[in-house]
Amino acid sequence: MNIIVPMAGAGKRMRPHTLTTAKPLIPVAGKPIVQRLVEDLASMCNDKIDEIAFVIGDFGEAVEQQLLQIAESLGAKGHIFYQDTPLGTAHAILCAQECLKDNVVVAFADTLFYADFKINPNDEGVIYVQQVADPSAFGVVKMNSEAVITDFIEKPKDFVSDLAIIGIYYFKDGNNLKHELQYLIDNNIMEKGEYQLTNALENMKQKGLQFRAGQVKEWLDCGNKDATVFTNQRVLSLFADTLKVPASAIIKDSIVISPCFIDEGVVLEGAVVGPYASIGKNTQIKNSIVKNSIVQQNTTIDAAIVTNSMLGSFVNYSGKADDVSIGDYTTIKK
């Protein structure tokens, strides 16, 4: 089994955090989004993960090494491919064409999910979906009584289905997918100036390939600050029993309200942290309240109330009571 993770987007909706960090490497409950994604995918697979391909932009050597280490931690060979121009989802996947062989899972790296089933490698294809309240903002599918997909509809104005495509796909024959993606490129089949995966899926369906709808238990978006903070809350809740304060953390005259993630070297003095707070390595929080927030590494918070917020690394923040989104290397004082 191979996994392909397209993640070359600029992450504009997550700025200022993505000015210094690739969006899929932003931590949720102490672990990068993309690492959680591939670990969850691996848990769904009965077969060994052989190769993991990351399709990126110009993220730098340090990011590339981090991604390769994530693949290695799962016993897989990691590959880095580049999408230099944003030409759509089909083009992004085809950038990793060397890994489009045998059984393939494609997962876009701005989403997390939870499922309680294994991929059936005998299925020709599976498109993972989740029921949503407002399907007009998503690509949706219609299916028959046997959960075989009959139609793909992009952002329907009128109700046709509430099963939204969440950006995770399984293909029994990766080589077949590669040929269908290449067909779009060779024939310049584009929508709104981009090559779209849904066009390849429709072609495959028209040729008789049966896609099944696989429904996950929970779908968690990481597309913007508020969505990512909520995702952090849900992940902390799901793993509450496994979260421990490390011995290297200094907790002085402070309260930690579960569930929280506290990393190595954190210092809390006169602080109330939690619930639903993730505090990165070597961060110091003094005389403050921090809840329902993500705080990254080497940040200092003093005399502040922080809620529903994201603070990057090497931030100095004091004297404020706010819902904030602050990027790396920023100082804000009252």
Secondary structure, DSSP 8 states (H G I E B T S, - for coil): -EEEEE-----GGGTTGGGTS-GGGSEETTEEHHHHHHHHHHHH-SS---EEEEEESS--HHHHHHHHHHHHHTT-EEEEEE--S---HHHHHHTTGGG-SSSEEEE-TTEEEE-SS---TTSSEEEEEEE-S-GGGSEEEEE-TTSBEEEEEES-SS-S--EEEEEEEEES-HHHHHHHHHHHHHTT--BTTB--HHHHHHHHHHTT--EEEEE-SEEEE-SSHHHHHHHHHHHHHHTGGG----TT-EEES-EE-SSEEE-TT-EEES-EE-SSEEE-TT-EEES-EEESEEE-TT-EEES-EEES-EE-TT-EEES-EE--EE-SS-EEE-
